[in-house]
Amino acid sequence: MKNIVIIVLSGLIGFSCNNKGRQSESALYLDSIAKEKQRITFINDTSQIKWFIKDQRSFWTPSKDQISEIDSILVKAIREQTKPYHKLLNVNTFKDFYRQYVCCVLANGDSIVYINAICRVGDHPVEDKNGKLFFKRNDWQHDIIHVMNGGDCFWQIWINYSKKNYKYLIVNGLA
């Protein structure tokens, strides 16, 4: 009886570990803490992107392997586009930025990735019910952060994942 229990428990543990591996390979699922630690989030909210992606048909969540491919395209873009005033953005530091990924399929069938990156998450003023003003951290995990200027602390890139290339890398103007 003791041997049967050990065999059953070993099988359950092995099955559980095997399923976890498959899930993490198929798609990148991150909870709020993991997003903060890895500085990466996926925005899948049409209301957040409708002003700059007009022909979006559906969203997709990339796997870890797809993120690696996307990052390699990003590294290529950084190498090709680096300007003398790009002091914060380089191939060694891009993962230090908070990166907001919008992964969607366009009407033409192309899978695109828009990455919006910020070097720090700022605060915005909020008024409580008594009219008292306080500051609240921007919700970078759910809301696209828009800034004007700010230098190389903020940048964006359009990657066509289907074609394995990028359209452009935009680093904000000098602060």
Contact map, one row per residue, 1 for C-alpha under 8 A:
1111100000000000000000000000000000000000000000000000000000000000000000000000000000000000000000000000000000000000000000000000000000000000000000000000000000000000000000000000000
1111110000000000000000000000000000000000000000000000000000000000000000000000000000000000000000000000000000000000000000000000000000000000000000000000000000000000000000000000000
1111111000000000000000000000000000000000000000000000000000000000000000000000000000000000000000000000000000000000000000000000000000000000000000000000000000000000000000000000000
1111111100000000000000000000000000000000000000000000000000000000000000000000000000000000000000000000000000000000000000000000000000000000000000000000000000000000000000000000000
1111111110000000000000000000000000000000000000000000000000000000000000000000000000000000000000000000000000000000000000000000000000000000000000000000000000000000000000000000000
0111111111000000000000000000000000000000000000000000000000000000000000000000000000000000000000000000000000000000000000000000000000000000000000000000000000000000000000000000000
0011111111100000000000000000000000000000000000000000000000000000000000000000000000000000000000000000000000000000000000000000000000000000000000000000000000000000000000000000000
0001111111110000000000000000000000000000000000000000000000000000000000000000000000000000000000000000000000000000000000000000000000000000000000000000000000000000000000000000000
0000111111111000000000000000000000000000000000000000000000000000000000000000000000000000000000000000000000000000000000000000000000000000000000000000000000000000000000000000000
0000011111111100000000000000000000000000000000000000000000000000000000000000000000000000000000000000000000000000000000000000000000000000000000000000000000000000000000000000000
0000001111111110000000000000000000000000000000000000000000000000000000000000000000000000000000000000000000000000000000000000000000000000000000000000000000000000000000000000000
0000000111111111000000000000000000000000000000000000000000000000000000000000000000000000000000000000000000000000000000000000000000000000000000000000000000000000000000000000000
0000000011111111100000000000000000000000000000000000000000000000000000000000000000000000000000000000000000000000000000000000000000000000000000000000000000000000000000000000000
0000000001111111110000000000000000000000000000000000000000000000000000000000000000000000000000000000000000000000000000000000000000000000000000000000000000000000000000000000000
0000000000111111111000000000000000000000000000000000000000000000000000000000000000000000000000000000000000000000000000000000000000000000000000000000000000000000000000000000000
0000000000011111111100000000000000000000000000000000000000000000000000000000000000000000000000000000000000000000000000000000000000000000000000000000000000000000000000000000000
0000000000001111111110000000000000000000000000000000000000000000000000000000000000000000000000000000000000000000000000000000000000000000000000000000000000000000000000000000000
0000000000000111111111000000000000000000000000000000000000000000000000000000000000000000000000000000000000000000000000000000000000000000000000000000000000000000000000000000000
0000000000000011111111100000000000000000000000000000000000000000000000000000000000000000000000000000000000000000000000000000000000000000000000000000000000000000000000000000000
0000000000000001111111110000000000000000000000000000000000000000000000000000000000000000000000000000000000000000000000000000000000000000000000000000000000000000000000000000000
0000000000000000111111111000000000000000000000000000000000000000000000000000000000000000000000000000000000000000000000000000000000000000000000000000000000000000000000000000000
0000000000000000011111111100000000000000000000000000000000000000000000000000000000000000000000000000000000000000000000000000000000000000000000000000000000000000000000000000000
0000000000000000001111111110000000000000000000000000000000000000000000000000000000000000000000000000000000000000000000000000000000000000000000000000000000000000000000000000000
0000000000000000000111111111100000000000000000000000000000000011000000000000000000000000000000000000000000000000000000000000000000000000000000000000000000000000000000000000000
0000000000000000000011111111000000000000000000000000000000000011100000000000000000000000000000000000000000000000000000000000000000000000000000000000000000000000000000000000000
0000000000000000000001111111000000000000000000000000000000000011000000000000000000000000000000000000000000000000000000000000000000000000000000000000000000000000000000000000000
0000000000000000000000111111100000000000000000000000000000001111000000000000000000000000000000000000000000000000000000000000000000000000000000000000000000000000000000000000000
0000000000000000000000011111110000000000000000000000000000001111000000000000000000000000000000000000000000000000000000000000000000000000000000000000000000000000000000000000000
0000000000000000000000010011111000000000000000000000000000000000000000000000000000000000000000000000000000000000000000000000000000000000000000000000000000000000000000000000000
0000000000000000000000000001111111100000100000000000000000000000000000000000000000000000000000000000000000000000000000000000000000000000000000000000000000000000000000000000000
0000000000000000000000000000111111100000000000000000000000000000000000000000000000000000000000000000000000000000000000000000000000000000000000000000000000000000000000000000000
0000000000000000000000000000011111110000000000000000000000000000000000000000000000000000000000000000000000000000000000000000000000000000000010000000000000000000000000000000000
0000000000000000000000000000011111111000000000000000000000000000000000000000000000000000000000000000000000000000000000000000000000000000000000000000000000000000000000000000000
0000000000000000000000000000011111111110000000000000000000000000000000000000000000000000000000000000000000000000000000000000000000000000000000000000000000000000000000000000000
0000000000000000000000000000011111111111100000000000000000000000000000000000000000000000000000000000000000000000000000000000000000000000000010000000000000000000000000000000000
0000000000000000000000000000000111111111000000000000000000000000000000000000000000000000000000000000000000000000000000000000000000000000000000000000000000000000000000000000000
0000000000000000000000000000000011111110000000000000000000000000000000000000000000000000000000000000000000000000000000000000000000000000000000000000000000000000000000000000000
0000000000000000000000000000000001111111000000000000000000000000000000000000000000000000000000000000000000000000000000000000000000000000000000000000000000000000000000000000000
0000000000000000000000000000000001111111100000000000000000000000000000000000000000000000000000111110000000000000000000000000000000000000000000000000000000000000000000000000000
0000000000000000000000000000000000110111110000000000000000000000000000000000000000000000000000000111100000000000000000000000000000000000000010000000000000000000000000000000000
0000000000000000000000000000010000100011111000000000000000000000000000000000000000000000000000000011100000000000000000000000000000000000000111000000000000000000000000000000000
0000000000000000000000000000000000000001111100000000000000001000000000000000000000000000000000000001111000000000000000000000000000000000000011000000000000000000000000000000000
0000000000000000000000000000000000000000111110010000000000000000000000000000000000000000000000000001111000000000000000000000000000000000000011110000000000000000000000000000000
0000000000000000000000000000000000000000011111000000000000100000000000000000000000000000000000000000011000000000000000000000000000000000000000000000000000000000000000000000000
0000000000000000000000000000000000000000001111111000000000000000000000000000000000000000000000000000000000000000000000000000000000000000000000000000000000000000000000000000000
0000000000000000000000000000000000000000000111111100000000000000000000000000000000000000000000000000000000000000000000000000000000000000000000000000000000000000000000000000000
0000000000000000000000000000000000000000000011111100000000000000000000000000000000000000000000000000000000000000000000000000000000000000000000000000000000000000000000000000000
0000000000000000000000000000000000000000001011111110000000000000000000000000000000000000000000000000000000000000000000000000000000000000000000110000000000000000000000000000000
0000000000000000000000000000000000000000000011111111100000000000000000000000000000000000000000000000000000000000000000000000000000000000000000010000000000000000000000000000000
0000000000000000000000000000000000000000000001111111110000000000000000000000000000000000000000000000000000000000000000000000000000000000000000000000000000000000000000000000000
0000000000000000000000000000000000000000000000011111110000000000000000000000000000000000000000000000000000000000000000000000000000000000000000000000000000000000000000000000000
0000000000000000000000000000000000000000000000001111110000000000000000000000000000000000000000000000000000000000000000000000000000000000000000000000000000000000000000000000000
0000000000000000000000000000000000000000000000001111111100000000000000000000000000000000000000000000000000000000000000000000000000000000000000000000000000000000000000000000000
0000000000000000000000000000000000000000000000000111111100000000000000000000000000000000000000000000000000000000000000000000000000000000000000000000000000000000000000000000000
0000000000000000000000000000000000000000000000000000111110000000000000000000000000000000000000000000000001100000000000000000000000000000000000000000000000000000000000000000000
0000000000000000000000000000000000000000000000000000111111100000000000000000000000000000000000000000000111100000000000000000000000000000000000000000000000000000000000000000000
0000000000000000000000000000000000000000000000000000001111100000000000000000000000000000000000000000000111100000000000000000000000000000000000000000000000000000000000000000000
0000000000000000000000000000000000000000000000000000000111110000000000000000000000000000000000000000000111000000000000000000000000000000000000000000000000000000000000000000000
0000000000000000000000000000000000000000000100000000000111111000000000000000000000000000000000000000011110000000000000000000000000000000000000000000000000000000000000000000000
0000000000000000000000000000000000000000000000000000000001111100000000000000000000000000000000000000001110000000000000000000000000000000000000000000000000000000000000000000000
0000000000000000000000000011000000000000010000000000000000111110000000000000000000000000000000000000001000000000000000000000000000000000000000000000000000000000000000000000000
0000000000000000000000000011000000000000000000000000000000011111111000000000000000000000000000000000001000000000000000000000000000000000000000000000000000000000000000000000000
0000000000000000000000011111000000000000000000000000000000001111111000000000000000000000000000000000000000000000000000000000000000000000000000000000000000000000000000000000000
0000000000000000000000011111000000000000000000000000000000000111111100000000000000000000000000000000000000000000000000000000000000000000000000000000000000000000000000000000000
0000000000000000000000001000000000000000000000000000000000000111111110000000000000000000000000000000000000000000000000000000000000000000000000000000000000000000000000000000000
0000000000000000000000000000000000000000000000000000000000000111111111000000000000000000000000000000000000000000000000000000000000000000000000000000000000000000000000000000000
0000000000000000000000000000000000000000000000000000000000000111111111100000000000000000000000000000000000000000000000000000000000000000000000000000000000000000000000000000000
0000000000000000000000000000000000000000000000000000000000000001111111110000000000000000000000000000000000000000000000000000000000000000000000000000000000000000000000000000000
0000000000000000000000000000000000000000000000000000000000000000111111111000000000000000000000000000000000000000000000000000000000000000000000000000000000000000000000000000000
0000000000000000000000000000000000000000000000000000000000000000011111111100000000000000000000000000000000000000000000000000000000000000000000000000000000000010100000000000000
0000000000000000000000000000000000000000000000000000000000000000001111111110000000000000000000000000000000000000000000000000000000000000000000000000000000000000000000000000000
0000000000000000000000000000000000000000000000000000000000000000000111111111000000000000000000000000000000000000000000000000000000000000000000000000000000000000000000000000000
0000000000000000000000000000000000000000000000000000000000000000000011111111100000000000000000000000000000000000000000000000000000000000000000000000000000000010000111000000000
0000000000000000000000000000000000000000000000000000000000000000000001111111110000000000000000000000000000000000000000000000000000000000000000000000000000001010000001000000000
0000000000000000000000000000000000000000000000000000000000000000000000111111111000000000001000000000000000000000000000000000000000000000000000000000000000000000000000000000000
0000000000000000000000000000000000000000000000000000000000000000000000011111111100000000000000000000000000000000000000000000000000000000000000000000000000000000000000000000000
0000000000000000000000000000000000000000000000000000000000000000000000001111111110000000000000000000000000000000000000000000000000000000000000000000000000000000000001011000000
0000000000000000000000000000000000000000000000000000000000000000000000000111111111000000111000000000000000000000000000000000000000000000000000000000000000000000000000001000000
0000000000000000000000000000000000000000000000000000000000000000000000000011111111000000011000000000000000000000000000000000000000000000000000000000000000000000000000000000000
0000000000000000000000000000000000000000000000000000000000000000000000000001111111000000000000000000000000000000000000000000000000000000000000000000000000000000000000000000000
0000000000000000000000000000000000000000000000000000000000000000000000000000111111100000000000000000000000000000000000000000000000000000000000000000000000000000000000001000000
0000000000000000000000000000000000000000000000000000000000000000000000000000011111110100110000000000000000000000000000000000000000000000000000000000000000000000000000000000000
0000000000000000000000000000000000000000000000000000000000000000000000000000000011111100000000000000000000000000000000000000000000000000000000000000000000000000000000000000000
0000000000000000000000000000000000000000000000000000000000000000000000000000000001111110000000000000000000000000000000000000000000000000000000000000000000000000000000000000000
0000000000000000000000000000000000000000000000000000000000000000000000000000000000111110000000000000000000000000000000000000000000000000000000000000000100000000000000000000010
0000000000000000000000000000000000000000000000000000000000000000000000000000000001111111110000000000000000000000000000000000000000000000000000000000001100000000000000000010000
0000000000000000000000000000000000000000000000000000000000000000000000000000000000011111110000000000000000000000000000000000000000000000000000000000000100000000000000000000000
0000000000000000000000000000000000000000000000000000000000000000000000000000000000000111110010000000000000000000000000000000000000000000000000000000000110000000000000000000000
0000000000000000000000000000000000000000000000000000000000000000000000000000010001000111111011000000000000000000000000000000000000000000000000000000000110000000000000000000000
0000000000000000000000000000000000000000000000000000000000000000000000000000011001000111111111000000000000000000000000000000000000000000000000000000000000000000000000000000000
0000000000000000000000000000000000000000000000000000000000000000000000000010011000000000111111000000000000000000000000000000000000000000000000000000000000000000000000000000000
0000000000000000000000000000000000000000000000000000000000000000000000000000000000000000011111100000000000000000000000000000000000000000000000000000000000000000000000000000000
0000000000000000000000000000000000000000000000000000000000000000000000000000000000000001111111111000000000000000000000000000000000000000000000000000000000000000000000000000000
0000000000000000000000000000000000000000000000000000000000000000000000000000000000000000111111111000000000000000000000000000000000000000000000000000000000000000000000000000000
0000000000000000000000000000000000000010000000000000000000000000000000000000000000000000000111111110000000000000000000000000000000000000000000000000000000000000000000000000000
0000000000000000000000000000000000000010000000000000000000000000000000000000000000000000000011111100000000000000000000100000000000000000000000000000000000000000000000000000000
0000000000000000000000000000000000000010000000000000000000000000000000000000000000000000000011111110000000000000000011110000000000000000000000000000000000000000000000000000000
0000000000000000000000000000000000000011000000000000000000000000000000000000000000000000000000111111000000000000000011111000000000000000000100000000000000000000000000000000000
0000000000000000000000000000000000000011100000000000000000000000000000000000000000000000000000101111100000000000001111000000000000000000000000000000000000000000000000000000000
0000000000000000000000000000000000000001111000000000000000000000000000000000000000000000000000000111110000000000001110000000000000000000000110010000000000000000000000000000000
0000000000000000000000000000000000000001111000000000000000000000000000000000000000000000000000000011111000000000111100000000000000000000000000000000000000000000000000000000000
0000000000000000000000000000000000000000011100000000000000100000000000000000000000000000000000000001111100000000111000000000000000000000000000000000000000000000000000000000000
0000000000000000000000000000000000000000011100000000000000111100000000000000000000000000000000000000111110000011110000000000000000000000000000000000000000000000000000000000000
0000000000000000000000000000000000000000000000000000000111110000000000000000000000000000000000000000011111000011100000000000000000000000000000000000000000000000000000000000000
0000000000000000000000000000000000000000000000000000000111110000000000000000000000000000000000000000001111101111000000000000000000000000000000000000000000000000000000000000000
0000000000000000000000000000000000000000000000000000001111000000000000000000000000000000000000000000000111111111000000000000000000000000000000000000000000000000000000000000000
0000000000000000000000000000000000000000000000000000001110000000000000000000000000000000000000000000000011111100000000000000000000000000000000000000000000000000000000000000000
0000000000000000000000000000000000000000000000000000000000000000000000000000000000000000000000000000000001111100000000000000000000000000000000000000000000000000000000000000000
0000000000000000000000000000000000000000000000000000000000000000000000000000000000000000000000000000000011111110000000000000000000000000000000000000000000000000000000000000000
0000000000000000000000000000000000000000000000000000000000000000000000000000000000000000000000000000000011111111000000000000000000000000000000000000000000000001111000000000000
0000000000000000000000000000000000000000000000000000000000000000000000000000000000000000000000000000001111001111100000000000000000000000000000000000000000000001110000000000000
0000000000000000000000000000000000000000000000000000000000000000000000000000000000000000000000000000001111000111110000000000000000000000000000000000000000000111110000000000000
0000000000000000000000000000000000000000000000000000000000000000000000000000000000000000000000000000111100000011111000000000000000000000000000000000000000000111100000000000000
0000000000000000000000000000000000000000000000000000000000000000000000000000000000000000000000000000111000000001111100000000000000000000000000000000000000011110000000000000000
0000000000000000000000000000000000000000000000000000000000000000000000000000000000000000000000000011110000000000111110000000000000000000000000000000000000011100000000000000000
0000000000000000000000000000000000000000000000000000000000000000000000000000000000000000000000000011100000000000011111000000000000000000000000011000000001111000000000000000000
0000000000000000000000000000000000000000000000000000000000000000000000000000000000000000000000001111000000000000001111100000000000000000000000000000000011110000000000000000000
0000000000000000000000000000000000000000000000000000000000000000000000000000000000000000000000001110000000000000000111111000000000000000000000001000000011100000000000000000000
0000000000000000000000000000000000000000000000000000000000000000000000000000000000000000000000011100000000000000000011111000000000000000000000000000000011000000000000000000000
0000000000000000000000000000000000000000000000000000000000000000000000000000000000000000000000001100000000000000000001111100000000000000000000000000000010000000000000000000000
0000000000000000000000000000000000000000000000000000000000000000000000000000000000000000000000000100000000000000000001111110000000000000110100000000000000000000000000000000000
0000000000000000000000000000000000000000000000000000000000000000000000000000000000000000000000000000000000000000000000011111000000000000110000000000000000000000000000000000000
0000000000000000000000000000000000000000000000000000000000000000000000000000000000000000000000000000000000000000000000001111100000000011110000000000000000000000000000000000000
0000000000000000000000000000000000000000000000000000000000000000000000000000000000000000000000000000000000000000000000000111110000000011110000000000000000000000000000000000000
0000000000000000000000000000000000000000000000000000000000000000000000000000000000000000000000000000000000000000000000000011111000001111000000000000000000000000000000000000000
0000000000000000000000000000000000000000000000000000000000000000000000000000000000000000000000000000000000000000000000000001111100001111000000000000000000000000000000000000000
0000000000000000000000000000000000000000000000000000000000000000000000000000000000000000000000000000000000000000000000000000111111111100000000000000000000000000000000000000000
0000000000000000000000000000000000000000000000000000000000000000000000000000000000000000000000000000000000000000000000000000011111111100000000000000000000000000000000000000000
0000000000000000000000000000000000000000000000000000000000000000000000000000000000000000000000000000000000000000000000000000001111110000000000000000000000000000000000000000000
0000000000000000000000000000000000000000000000000000000000000000000000000000000000000000000000000000000000000000000000000000001111110000000000000000000000000000000000000000000
0000000000000000000000000000000000000000000000000000000000000000000000000000000000000000000000000000000000000000000000000000001111111000000000000000000000000000000000000000000
0000000000000000000000000000000000000000000000000000000000000000000000000000000000000000000000000000000000000000000000000000001111111100000000000000000000000000000000000000000
0000000000000000000000000000000000000000000000000000000000000000000000000000000000000000000000000000000000000000000000000000111100111110000000000000000000000000000000000000000
0000000000000000000000000000000000000000000000000000000000000000000000000000000000000000000000000000000000000000000000000000111100011111000000000000000000000000000000000000000
0000000000000000000000000000000000000000000000000000000000000000000000000000000000000000000000000000000000000000000000000011110000001111100000000000000000000000000000000000000
0000000000000000000000000000000000000000000000000000000000000000000000000000000000000000000000000000000000000000000000000011110000000111110000000000000000000000000000000000000
0000000000000000000000000000000000000000000000000000000000000000000000000000000000000000000000000000000000000000000000001111000000000011111000000000000000000000000000000000000
0000000000000000000000000000000000000000000000000000000000000000000000000000000000000000000000000000000000000000000000001111000000000001111100101000000000000000000000000000000
0000000000000000000000000000000000000000000000000000000000000000000000000000000000000000000000000000000000000000000000000000000000000000111111100000000000000000000000000000000
0000000000000000000000000000000000000000100000000000000000000000000000000000000000000000000000000101000000000000000000001000000000000000011111111000000000000000000000000000000
0000000000000000000000000000000100100001111000000000000000000000000000000000000000000000000000000001000000000000000000000000000000000000001111100000000000000000000000000000000
0000000000000000000000000000000000000000111000000000000000000000000000000000000000000000000000000000000000000000000000000000000000000000001111110000000000000000000000000000000
0000000000000000000000000000000000000000001000010000000000000000000000000000000000000000000000000000000000000000000000000000000000000000011111111000000000000000000000000000000
0000000000000000000000000000000000000000001000011000000000000000000000000000000000000000000000000001000000000000000100000000000000000000000101111100000000000000000000000000000
0000000000000000000000000000000000000000000000000000000000000000000000000000000000000000000000000000000000000000000101000000000000000000010100111110000000000000000000000000000
0000000000000000000000000000000000000000000000000000000000000000000000000000000000000000000000000000000000000000000000000000000000000000000000011111000000000000000000000000000
0000000000000000000000000000000000000000000000000000000000000000000000000000000000000000000000000000000000000000000000000000000000000000000000001111110001000000000000000000000
0000000000000000000000000000000000000000000000000000000000000000000000000000000000000000000000000000000000000000000000000000000000000000000000000111110000000000000000000001100
0000000000000000000000000000000000000000000000000000000000000000000000000000000000000000000000000000000000000000000000000000000000000000000000000011111001000000000000000001111
0000000000000000000000000000000000000000000000000000000000000000000000000000000000000000000000000000000000000000000000000000000000000000000000000011111111000000000000000001111
0000000000000000000000000000000000000000000000000000000000000000000000000000000000000100000000000000000000000000000000000000000000000000000000000000111111000000000000000011111
0000000000000000000000000000000000000000000000000000000000000000000000000000000000001111100000000000000000000000000000000000000000000000000000000000011111100000000000000011110
0000000000000000000000000000000000000000000000000000000000000000000000000000000000000001100000000000000000000000000011110000000000000000000000000000011111100000000000000001000
0000000000000000000000000000000000000000000000000000000000000000000000000000000000000000000000000000000000000000000111100000000000000000000000000010111111110000000000000011000
0000000000000000000000000000000000000000000000000000000000000000000000000000000000000000000000000000000000000000000111000000000000000000000000000000000111111000000000001111000
0000000000000000000000000000000000000000000000000000000000000000000000000000000000000000000000000000000000000000011110000000000000000000000000000000000001111100000000001110000
0000000000000000000000000000000000000000000000000000000000000000000000000100000000000000000000000000000000000000011100000000000000000000000000000000000000111110000001111100000
0000000000000000000000000000000000000000000000000000000000000000000000000000000000000000000000000000000000000001111000000000000000000000000000000000000000011111000001111000000
0000000000000000000000000000000000000000000000000000000000000000000001001100000000000000000000000000000000000001110000000000000000000000000000000000000000001111100111110000000
0000000000000000000000000000000000000000000000000000000000000000000000000000000000000000000000000000000000000111100000000000000000000000000000000000000000000111111111100000000
0000000000000000000000000000000000000000000000000000000000000000000001000000000000000000000000000000000000000111100000000000000000000000000000000000000000000011111110000000000
0000000000000000000000000000000000000000000000000000000000000000000000000000000000000000000000000000000000000111000000000000000000000000000000000000000000000001111100000000000
0000000000000000000000000000000000000000000000000000000000000000000000000000000000000000000000000000000000000100000000000000000000000000000000000000000000000001111110000000000
0000000000000000000000000000000000000000000000000000000000000000000000001000000000000000000000000000000000000000000000000000000000000000000000000000000000000011111111000000000
0000000000000000000000000000000000000000000000000000000000000000000000001000000000000000000000000000000000000000000000000000000000000000000000000000000000000011101111100000000
0000000000000000000000000000000000000000000000000000000000000000000000001100100000000000000000000000000000000000000000000000000000000000000000000000000000001111000111111000000
0000000000000000000000000000000000000000000000000000000000000000000000000000000000000000000000000000000000000000000000000000000000000000000000000000000000001111000011111000000
0000000000000000000000000000000000000000000000000000000000000000000000000000100000000000000000000000000000000000000000000000000000000000000000000000000000001110000001111100000
0000000000000000000000000000000000000000000000000000000000000000000000000000110010000000000000000000000000000000000000000000000000000000000000000000000000111100000001111110000
0000000000000000000000000000000000000000000000000000000000000000000000000000000000000000000000000000000000000000000000000000000000000000000000000000000000111000000000011111000
0000000000000000000000000000000000000000000000000000000000000000000000000000000000000100000000000000000000000000000000000000000000000000000000000000001101110000000000001111100
0000000000000000000000000000000000000000000000000000000000000000000000000000000000000000000000000000000000000000000000000000000000000000000000000001111111100000000000000111110
0000000000000000000000000000000000000000000000000000000000000000000000000000000000000000000000000000000000000000000000000000000000000000000000000001111100000000000000000011111
0000000000000000000000000000000000000000000000000000000000000000000000000000000000001000000000000000000000000000000000000000000000000000000000000000111100000000000000000001111
0000000000000000000000000000000000000000000000000000000000000000000000000000000000000000000000000000000000000000000000000000000000000000000000000000111000000000000000000000111
